[in-house]
Amino acid sequence: MQPVMSIDDVATAQVLAHPMRLRILGALRQPGSAAGVASELGESRQKVNYHLKELERAGLVRQVDERRTGNFIENLYEAAARSFVVSPRVAW
């Protein structure tokens, strides 16, 4: 995980700006699954999974591992950086 990630485009900044996604990023400073994050945040797994996939598409989280239990595969994710900085150019 890199210490700081600069956000240089509007689309990624919009993904980052959602309050639920900010909470998820905070929870994923350590690797975790959608179910684990959902439990920690008191939200449904489906809701967290939706936002987690949006964060992954934007490159703000990445899959770091997976756990297998029988036929069930649980993906583990981690935030791409400890901190995110939105470039002033995005605000224009």
Backbone as XML, in Angstrom:
<?xml version="1.0"?>
<chain id="A" units="angstrom">
  <residue number="1" name="MET">
    <atom name="N" x="0.854" y="-1.172" z="0.000"/>
    <atom name="CA" x="0.000" y="0.000" z="0.000"/>
    <atom name="C" x="0.900" y="1.236" z="0.000"/>
  </residue>
  <residue number="2" name="GLN">
    <atom name="N" x="0.607" y="2.137" z="-0.915"/>
    <atom name="CA" x="1.384" y="3.368" z="-0.944"/>
    <atom name="C" x="0.864" y="4.340" z="0.115"/>
  </residue>
  <residue number="3" name="PRO">
    <atom name="N" x="1.711" y="5.271" z="0.578"/>
    <atom name="CA" x="1.273" y="6.172" z="1.644"/>
    <atom name="C" x="0.210" y="7.180" z="1.180"/>
  </residue>
  <residue number="4" name="VAL">
    <atom name="N" x="0.389" y="7.773" z="-0.019"/>
    <atom name="CA" x="-0.540" y="8.787" z="-0.512"/>
    <atom name="C" x="-0.829" y="8.535" z="-1.981"/>
  </residue>
  <residue number="5" name="MET">
    <atom name="N" x="-2.095" y="8.661" z="-2.361"/>
    <atom name="CA" x="-2.489" y="8.535" z="-3.764"/>
    <atom name="C" x="-3.130" y="9.855" z="-4.178"/>
  </residue>
  <residue number="6" name="SER">
    <atom name="N" x="-2.654" y="10.407" z="-5.285"/>
    <atom name="CA" x="-3.212" y="11.641" z="-5.813"/>
    <atom name="C" x="-4.325" y="11.316" z="-6.799"/>
  </residue>
  <residue number="7" name="ILE">
    <atom name="N" x="-5.467" y="11.946" z="-6.629"/>
    <atom name="CA" x="-6.618" y="11.759" z="-7.517"/>
    <atom name="C" x="-6.604" y="12.918" z="-8.507"/>
  </residue>
  <residue number="8" name="ASP">
    <atom name="N" x="-6.406" y="12.585" z="-9.797"/>
    <atom name="CA" x="-6.224" y="13.613" z="-10.820"/>
    <atom name="C" x="-7.363" y="13.689" z="-11.829"/>
  </residue>
  <residue number="9" name="ASP">
    <atom name="N" x="-8.434" y="12.915" z="-11.633"/>
    <atom name="CA" x="-9.540" y="12.993" z="-12.594"/>
    <atom name="C" x="-10.869" y="13.075" z="-11.856"/>
  </residue>
  <residue number="10" name="VAL">
    <atom name="N" x="-11.831" y="13.698" z="-12.506"/>
    <atom name="CA" x="-13.134" y="13.954" z="-11.896"/>
    <atom name="C" x="-13.879" y="12.661" z="-11.577"/>
  </residue>
  <residue number="11" name="ALA">
    <atom name="N" x="-13.841" y="11.691" z="-12.474"/>
    <atom name="CA" x="-14.586" y="10.443" z="-12.258"/>
    <atom name="C" x="-14.125" y="9.740" z="-10.984"/>
  </residue>
  <residue number="12" name="THR">
    <atom name="N" x="-12.830" y="9.652" z="-10.774"/>
    <atom name="CA" x="-12.304" y="9.000" z="-9.566"/>
    <atom name="C" x="-12.639" y="9.823" z="-8.326"/>
  </residue>
  <residue number="13" name="ALA">
    <atom name="N" x="-12.577" y="11.145" z="-8.445"/>
    <atom name="CA" x="-12.931" y="12.012" z="-7.317"/>
    <atom name="C" x="-14.396" y="11.828" z="-6.931"/>
  </residue>
  <residue number="14" name="GLN">
    <atom name="N" x="-15.260" y="11.636" z="-7.919"/>
    <atom name="CA" x="-16.681" y="11.409" z="-7.636"/>
    <atom name="C" x="-16.895" y="10.082" z="-6.916"/>
  </residue>
  <residue number="15" name="VAL">
    <atom name="N" x="-16.156" y="9.052" z="-7.305"/>
    <atom name="CA" x="-16.252" y="7.753" z="-6.622"/>
    <atom name="C" x="-15.794" y="7.917" z="-5.179"/>
  </residue>
  <residue number="16" name="LEU">
    <atom name="N" x="-14.713" y="8.641" z="-4.985"/>
    <atom name="CA" x="-14.129" y="8.846" z="-3.655"/>
    <atom name="C" x="-15.042" y="9.675" z="-2.749"/>
  </residue>
  <residue number="17" name="ALA">
    <atom name="N" x="-15.839" y="10.568" z="-3.314"/>
    <atom name="CA" x="-16.621" y="11.522" z="-2.526"/>
    <atom name="C" x="-17.825" y="10.913" z="-1.799"/>
  </residue>
  <residue number="18" name="HIS">
    <atom name="N" x="-18.218" y="9.712" z="-2.145"/>
    <atom name="CA" x="-19.391" y="9.099" z="-1.523"/>
    <atom name="C" x="-19.094" y="8.744" z="-0.065"/>
  </residue>
  <residue number="19" name="PRO">
    <atom name="N" x="-19.938" y="9.158" z="0.880"/>
    <atom name="CA" x="-19.673" y="8.900" z="2.308"/>
    <atom name="C" x="-19.477" y="7.425" z="2.659"/>
  </residue>
  <residue number="20" name="MET">
    <atom name="N" x="-20.276" y="6.536" z="2.082"/>
    <atom name="CA" x="-20.131" y="5.103" z="2.371"/>
    <atom name="C" x="-18.772" y="4.608" z="1.903"/>
  </residue>
  <residue number="21" name="ARG">
    <atom name="N" x="-18.338" y="5.064" z="0.749"/>
    <atom name="CA" x="-17.054" y="4.621" z="0.200"/>
    <atom name="C" x="-15.897" y="5.122" z="1.053"/>
  </residue>
  <residue number="22" name="LEU">
    <atom name="N" x="-16.024" y="6.306" z="1.610"/>
    <atom name="CA" x="-14.978" y="6.799" z="2.516"/>
    <atom name="C" x="-14.898" y="5.925" z="3.765"/>
  </residue>
  <residue number="23" name="ARG">
    <atom name="N" x="-16.037" y="5.507" z="4.276"/>
    <atom name="CA" x="-16.050" y="4.614" z="5.445"/>
    <atom name="C" x="-15.407" y="3.273" z="5.105"/>
  </residue>
  <residue number="24" name="ILE">
    <atom name="N" x="-15.710" y="2.766" z="3.912"/>
    <atom name="CA" x="-15.130" y="1.483" z="3.484"/>
    <atom name="C" x="-13.624" y="1.603" z="3.357"/>
  </residue>
  <residue number="25" name="LEU">
    <atom name="N" x="-13.153" y="2.693" z="2.758"/>
    <atom name="CA" x="-11.700" y="2.894" z="2.628"/>
    <atom name="C" x="-11.033" y="2.932" z="4.004"/>
  </residue>
  <residue number="26" name="GLY">
    <atom name="N" x="-11.676" y="3.574" z="4.955"/>
    <atom name="CA" x="-11.132" y="3.613" z="6.313"/>
    <atom name="C" x="-11.021" y="2.221" z="6.913"/>
  </residue>
  <residue number="27" name="ALA">
    <atom name="N" x="-12.034" y="1.401" z="6.660"/>
    <atom name="CA" x="-12.030" y="0.033" z="7.192"/>
    <atom name="C" x="-10.992" y="-0.839" z="6.500"/>
  </residue>
  <residue number="28" name="LEU">
    <atom name="N" x="-10.655" y="-0.493" z="5.263"/>
    <atom name="CA" x="-9.720" y="-1.325" z="4.498"/>
    <atom name="C" x="-8.269" y="-0.843" z="4.577"/>
  </residue>
  <residue number="29" name="ARG">
    <atom name="N" x="-7.936" y="-0.152" z="5.636"/>
    <atom name="CA" x="-6.511" y="0.150" z="5.865"/>
    <atom name="C" x="-5.766" y="-1.149" z="6.158"/>
  </residue>
  <residue number="30" name="GLN">
    <atom name="N" x="-6.518" y="-2.129" z="6.647"/>
    <atom name="CA" x="-6.036" y="-3.502" z="6.814"/>
    <atom name="C" x="-6.882" y="-4.358" z="5.878"/>
  </residue>
  <residue number="31" name="PRO">
    <atom name="N" x="-6.306" y="-5.410" z="5.293"/>
    <atom name="CA" x="-7.092" y="-6.252" z="4.379"/>
    <atom name="C" x="-8.371" y="-6.777" z="5.028"/>
  </residue>
  <residue number="32" name="GLY">
    <atom name="N" x="-9.441" y="-6.780" z="4.245"/>
    <atom name="CA" x="-10.716" y="-7.269" z="4.743"/>
    <atom name="C" x="-11.637" y="-7.677" z="3.618"/>
  </residue>
  <residue number="33" name="SER">
    <atom name="N" x="-12.687" y="-8.379" z="3.964"/>
    <atom name="CA" x="-13.682" y="-8.835" z="2.996"/>
    <atom name="C" x="-14.908" y="-7.926" z="3.067"/>
  </residue>
  <residue number="34" name="ALA">
    <atom name="N" x="-15.775" y="-8.053" z="2.071"/>
    <atom name="CA" x="-17.023" y="-7.290" z="2.073"/>
    <atom name="C" x="-17.838" y="-7.622" z="3.323"/>
  </residue>
  <residue number="35" name="ALA">
    <atom name="N" x="-17.900" y="-8.901" z="3.685"/>
    <atom name="CA" x="-18.669" y="-9.312" z="4.858"/>
    <atom name="C" x="-18.075" y="-8.735" z="6.139"/>
  </residue>
  <residue number="36" name="GLY">
    <atom name="N" x="-16.754" y="-8.754" z="6.253"/>
    <atom name="CA" x="-16.105" y="-8.218" z="7.442"/>
    <atom name="C" x="-16.291" y="-6.716" z="7.569"/>
  </residue>
  <residue number="37" name="VAL">
    <atom name="N" x="-16.162" y="-6.009" z="6.455"/>
    <atom name="CA" x="-16.353" y="-4.555" z="6.457"/>
    <atom name="C" x="-17.810" y="-4.232" z="6.786"/>
  </residue>
  <residue number="38" name="ALA">
    <atom name="N" x="-18.735" y="-4.982" z="6.196"/>
    <atom name="CA" x="-20.159" y="-4.760" z="6.460"/>
    <atom name="C" x="-20.463" y="-4.913" z="7.950"/>
  </residue>
  <residue number="39" name="SER">
    <atom name="N" x="-19.906" y="-5.924" z="8.557"/>
    <atom name="CA" x="-20.110" y="-6.151" z="9.987"/>
    <atom name="C" x="-19.530" y="-4.999" z="10.807"/>
  </residue>
  <residue number="40" name="GLU">
    <atom name="N" x="-18.333" y="-4.570" z="10.440"/>
    <atom name="CA" x="-17.674" y="-3.473" z="11.154"/>
    <atom name="C" x="-18.462" y="-2.171" z="11.039"/>
  </residue>
  <residue number="41" name="LEU">
    <atom name="N" x="-19.052" y="-1.917" z="9.866"/>
    <atom name="CA" x="-19.763" y="-0.660" z="9.630"/>
    <atom name="C" x="-21.246" y="-0.730" z="9.975"/>
  </residue>
  <residue number="42" name="GLY">
    <atom name="N" x="-21.744" y="-1.933" z="10.274"/>
    <atom name="CA" x="-23.168" y="-2.080" z="10.577"/>
    <atom name="C" x="-24.054" y="-1.913" z="9.349"/>
  </residue>
  <residue number="43" name="GLU">
    <atom name="N" x="-23.548" y="-2.333" z="8.197"/>
    <atom name="CA" x="-24.275" y="-2.239" z="6.925"/>
    <atom name="C" x="-24.464" y="-3.638" z="6.355"/>
  </residue>
  <residue number="44" name="SER">
    <atom name="N" x="-25.309" y="-3.755" z="5.326"/>
    <atom name="CA" x="-25.494" y="-5.063" z="4.695"/>
    <atom name="C" x="-24.294" y="-5.398" z="3.815"/>
  </residue>
  <residue number="45" name="ARG">
    <atom name="N" x="-24.020" y="-6.694" z="3.677"/>
    <atom name="CA" x="-22.907" y="-7.133" z="2.844"/>
    <atom name="C" x="-23.123" y="-6.721" z="1.403"/>
  </residue>
  <residue number="46" name="GLN">
    <atom name="N" x="-24.358" y="-6.791" z="0.925"/>
    <atom name="CA" x="-24.652" y="-6.436" z="-0.462"/>
    <atom name="C" x="-24.364" y="-4.963" z="-0.733"/>
  </residue>
  <residue number="47" name="LYS">
    <atom name="N" x="-24.736" y="-4.112" z="0.190"/>
    <atom name="CA" x="-24.494" y="-2.666" z="0.035"/>
    <atom name="C" x="-22.995" y="-2.379" z="0.011"/>
  </residue>
  <residue number="48" name="VAL">
    <atom name="N" x="-22.267" y="-2.978" z="0.942"/>
    <atom name="CA" x="-20.817" y="-2.776" z="0.993"/>
    <atom name="C" x="-20.158" y="-3.347" z="-0.256"/>
  </residue>
  <residue number="49" name="ASN">
    <atom name="N" x="-20.602" y="-4.515" z="-0.694"/>
    <atom name="CA" x="-20.020" y="-5.131" z="-1.879"/>
    <atom name="C" x="-20.202" y="-4.245" z="-3.111"/>
  </residue>
  <residue number="50" name="TYR">
    <atom name="N" x="-21.377" y="-3.644" z="-3.272"/>
    <atom name="CA" x="-21.623" y="-2.737" z="-4.398"/>
    <atom name="C" x="-20.602" y="-1.589" z="-4.397"/>
  </residue>
  <residue number="51" name="HIS">
    <atom name="N" x="-20.466" y="-0.928" z="-3.258"/>
    <atom name="CA" x="-19.548" y="0.210" z="-3.169"/>
    <atom name="C" x="-18.086" y="-0.237" z="-3.286"/>
  </residue>
  <residue number="52" name="LEU">
    <atom name="N" x="-17.788" y="-1.411" z="-2.773"/>
    <atom name="CA" x="-16.440" y="-1.961" z="-2.882"/>
    <atom name="C" x="-16.057" y="-2.180" z="-4.345"/>
  </residue>
  <residue number="53" name="LYS">
    <atom name="N" x="-16.983" y="-2.685" z="-5.138"/>
    <atom name="CA" x="-16.720" y="-2.895" z="-6.573"/>
    <atom name="C" x="-16.504" y="-1.564" z="-7.292"/>
  </residue>
  <residue number="54" name="GLU">
    <atom name="N" x="-17.241" y="-0.530" z="-6.907"/>
    <atom name="CA" x="-17.035" y="0.797" z="-7.502"/>
    <atom name="C" x="-15.640" y="1.331" z="-7.145"/>
  </residue>
  <residue number="55" name="LEU">
    <atom name="N" x="-15.236" y="1.136" z="-5.904"/>
    <atom name="CA" x="-13.892" y="1.554" z="-5.478"/>
    <atom name="C" x="-12.814" y="0.779" z="-6.234"/>
  </residue>
  <residue number="56" name="GLU">
    <atom name="N" x="-13.052" y="-0.504" z="-6.445"/>
    <atom name="CA" x="-12.073" y="-1.321" z="-7.167"/>
    <atom name="C" x="-11.960" y="-0.865" z="-8.626"/>
  </residue>
  <residue number="57" name="ARG">
    <atom name="N" x="-13.101" y="-0.596" z="-9.276"/>
    <atom name="CA" x="-13.077" y="-0.125" z="-10.676"/>
    <atom name="C" x="-12.313" y="1.185" z="-10.811"/>
  </residue>
  <residue number="58" name="ALA">
    <atom name="N" x="-12.389" y="2.027" z="-9.787"/>
    <atom name="CA" x="-11.706" y="3.325" z="-9.807"/>
    <atom name="C" x="-10.236" y="3.212" z="-9.406"/>
  </residue>
  <residue number="59" name="GLY">
    <atom name="N" x="-9.807" y="2.021" z="-8.984"/>
    <atom name="CA" x="-8.416" y="1.834" z="-8.578"/>
    <atom name="C" x="-8.107" y="2.303" z="-7.169"/>
  </residue>
  <residue number="60" name="LEU">
    <atom name="N" x="-9.154" y="2.488" z="-6.346"/>
    <atom name="CA" x="-8.949" y="2.977" z="-4.991"/>
    <atom name="C" x="-8.778" y="1.847" z="-3.976"/>
  </residue>
  <residue number="61" name="VAL">
    <atom name="N" x="-9.211" y="0.648" z="-4.342"/>
    <atom name="CA" x="-8.932" y="-0.560" z="-3.558"/>
    <atom name="C" x="-8.450" y="-1.637" z="-4.522"/>
  </residue>
  <residue number="62" name="ARG">
    <atom name="N" x="-7.773" y="-2.621" z="-3.971"/>
    <atom name="CA" x="-7.301" y="-3.733" z="-4.805"/>
    <atom name="C" x="-7.477" y="-5.026" z="-4.045"/>
  </residue>
  <residue number="63" name="GLN">
    <atom name="N" x="-7.700" y="-6.082" z="-4.810"/>
    <atom name="CA" x="-7.805" y="-7.397" z="-4.198"/>
    <atom name="C" x="-6.399" y="-7.857" z="-3.840"/>
  </residue>
  <residue number="64" name="VAL">
    <atom name="N" x="-6.217" y="-8.305" z="-2.592"/>
    <atom name="CA" x="-4.893" y="-8.721" z="-2.134"/>
    <atom name="C" x="-4.801" y="-10.212" z="-1.827"/>
  </residue>
  <residue number="65" name="ASP">
    <atom name="N" x="-5.948" y="-10.860" z="-1.669"/>
    <atom name="CA" x="-5.932" y="-12.284" z="-1.331"/>
    <atom name="C" x="-7.343" y="-12.830" z="-1.461"/>
  </residue>
  <residue number="66" name="GLU">
    <atom name="N" x="-7.473" y="-14.133" z="-1.244"/>
    <atom name="CA" x="-8.790" y="-14.754" z="-1.171"/>
    <atom name="C" x="-8.740" y="-15.902" z="-0.184"/>
  </residue>
  <residue number="67" name="ARG">
    <atom name="N" x="-9.887" y="-16.145" z="0.434"/>
    <atom name="CA" x="-10.024" y="-17.257" z="1.373"/>
    <atom name="C" x="-11.026" y="-18.232" z="0.784"/>
  </residue>
  <residue number="68" name="ARG">
    <atom name="N" x="-10.684" y="-19.505" z="0.847"/>
    <atom name="CA" x="-11.589" y="-20.545" z="0.352"/>
    <atom name="C" x="-12.088" y="-21.372" z="1.526"/>
  </residue>
  <residue number="69" name="THR">
    <atom name="N" x="-13.402" y="-21.542" z="1.564"/>
    <atom name="CA" x="-14.033" y="-22.412" z="2.549"/>
    <atom name="C" x="-15.016" y="-23.276" z="1.782"/>
  </residue>
  <residue number="70" name="GLY">
    <atom name="N" x="-14.625" y="-24.500" z="1.504"/>
    <atom name="CA" x="-15.458" y="-25.374" z="0.677"/>
    <atom name="C" x="-15.599" y="-24.791" z="-0.716"/>
  </residue>
  <residue number="71" name="ASN">
    <atom name="N" x="-16.836" y="-24.580" z="-1.154"/>
    <atom name="CA" x="-17.086" y="-23.996" z="-2.465"/>
    <atom name="C" x="-17.175" y="-22.483" z="-2.424"/>
  </residue>
  <residue number="72" name="PHE">
    <atom name="N" x="-17.024" y="-21.892" z="-1.258"/>
    <atom name="CA" x="-17.165" y="-20.446" z="-1.083"/>
    <atom name="C" x="-15.801" y="-19.768" z="-1.170"/>
  </residue>
  <residue number="73" name="ILE">
    <atom name="N" x="-15.701" y="-18.723" z="-1.979"/>
    <atom name="CA" x="-14.465" y="-17.946" z="-2.104"/>
    <atom name="C" x="-14.757" y="-16.534" z="-1.619"/>
  </residue>
  <residue number="74" name="GLU">
    <atom name="N" x="-13.990" y="-16.084" z="-0.633"/>
    <atom name="CA" x="-14.137" y="-14.738" z="-0.089"/>
    <atom name="C" x="-12.920" y="-13.919" z="-0.493"/>
  </residue>
  <residue number="75" name="ASN">
    <atom name="N" x="-13.154" y="-12.841" z="-1.243"/>
    <atom name="CA" x="-12.058" y="-11.972" z="-1.680"/>
    <atom name="C" x="-11.693" y="-10.997" z="-0.578"/>
  </residue>
  <residue number="76" name="LEU">
    <atom name="N" x="-10.395" y="-10.773" z="-0.414"/>
    <atom name="CA" x="-9.897" y="-9.804" z="0.559"/>
    <atom name="C" x="-9.347" y="-8.598" z="-0.187"/>
  </residue>
  <residue number="77" name="TYR">
    <atom name="N" x="-9.730" y="-7.419" z="0.282"/>
    <atom name="CA" x="-9.342" y="-6.167" z="-0.366"/>
    <atom name="C" x="-8.576" y="-5.291" z="0.602"/>
  </residue>
  <residue number="78" name="GLU">
    <atom name="N" x="-7.835" y="-4.352" z="0.021"/>
    <atom name="CA" x="-7.093" y="-3.374" z="0.808"/>
    <atom name="C" x="-7.145" y="-2.046" z="0.069"/>
  </residue>
  <residue number="79" name="ALA">
    <atom name="N" x="-7.194" y="-0.947" z="0.797"/>
    <atom name="CA" x="-7.152" y="0.377" z="0.178"/>
    <atom name="C" x="-5.840" y="0.519" z="-0.593"/>
  </residue>
  <residue number="80" name="ALA">
    <atom name="N" x="-5.881" y="1.224" z="-1.717"/>
    <atom name="CA" x="-4.690" y="1.402" z="-2.545"/>
    <atom name="C" x="-3.664" y="2.321" z="-1.887"/>
  </residue>
  <residue number="81" name="ALA">
    <atom name="N" x="-4.095" y="3.133" z="-0.924"/>
    <atom name="CA" x="-3.191" y="4.054" z="-0.234"/>
    <atom name="C" x="-3.723" y="4.323" z="1.166"/>
  </residue>
  <residue number="82" name="ARG">
    <atom name="N" x="-2.856" y="4.822" z="2.013"/>
    <atom name="CA" x="-3.279" y="5.199" z="3.367"/>
    <atom name="C" x="-4.064" y="6.507" z="3.347"/>
  </residue>
  <residue number="83" name="SER">
    <atom name="N" x="-3.701" y="7.406" z="2.428"/>
    <atom name="CA" x="-4.367" y="8.708" z="2.300"/>
    <atom name="C" x="-4.606" y="9.005" z="0.828"/>
  </residue>
  <residue number="84" name="PHE">
    <atom name="N" x="-5.665" y="9.757" z="0.558"/>
    <atom name="CA" x="-6.003" y="10.160" z="-0.802"/>
    <atom name="C" x="-6.072" y="11.676" z="-0.854"/>
  </residue>
  <residue number="85" name="VAL">
    <atom name="N" x="-5.443" y="12.261" z="-1.867"/>
    <atom name="CA" x="-5.427" y="13.704" z="-2.042"/>
    <atom name="C" x="-6.019" y="14.016" z="-3.395"/>
  </residue>
  <residue number="86" name="VAL">
    <atom name="N" x="-7.036" y="14.863" z="-3.428"/>
    <atom name="CA" x="-7.663" y="15.265" z="-4.686"/>
    <atom name="C" x="-6.905" y="16.473" z="-5.209"/>
  </residue>
  <residue number="87" name="SER">
    <atom name="N" x="-6.416" y="16.360" z="-6.438"/>
    <atom name="CA" x="-5.660" y="17.430" z="-7.078"/>
    <atom name="C" x="-6.530" y="18.681" z="-7.235"/>
  </residue>
  <residue number="88" name="PRO">
    <atom name="N" x="-5.960" y="19.852" z="-7.034"/>
    <atom name="CA" x="-6.726" y="21.100" z="-7.235"/>
    <atom name="C" x="-7.249" y="21.235" z="-8.675"/>
  </residue>
  <residue number="89" name="ARG">
    <atom name="N" x="-6.587" y="20.603" z="-9.642"/>
    <atom name="CA" x="-7.046" y="20.675" z="-11.034"/>
    <atom name="C" x="-8.416" y="20.050" z="-11.201"/>
  </residue>
  <residue number="90" name="VAL">
    <atom name="N" x="-8.765" y="19.071" z="-10.367"/>
    <atom name="CA" x="-10.056" y="18.387" z="-10.463"/>
    <atom name="C" x="-11.194" y="19.325" z="-10.082"/>
  </residue>
  <residue number="91" name="ALA">
    <atom name="N" x="-10.936" y="20.259" z="-9.200"/>
    <atom name="CA" x="-11.970" y="21.169" z="-8.715"/>
    <atom name="C" x="-12.403" y="22.176" z="-9.777"/>
  </residue>
  <residue number="92" name="TRP">
    <atom name="N" x="-11.637" y="22.378" z="-10.787"/>
    <atom name="CA" x="-12.005" y="23.378" z="-11.813"/>
    <atom name="C" x="-12.967" y="22.817" z="-12.723"/>
  </residue>
</chain>
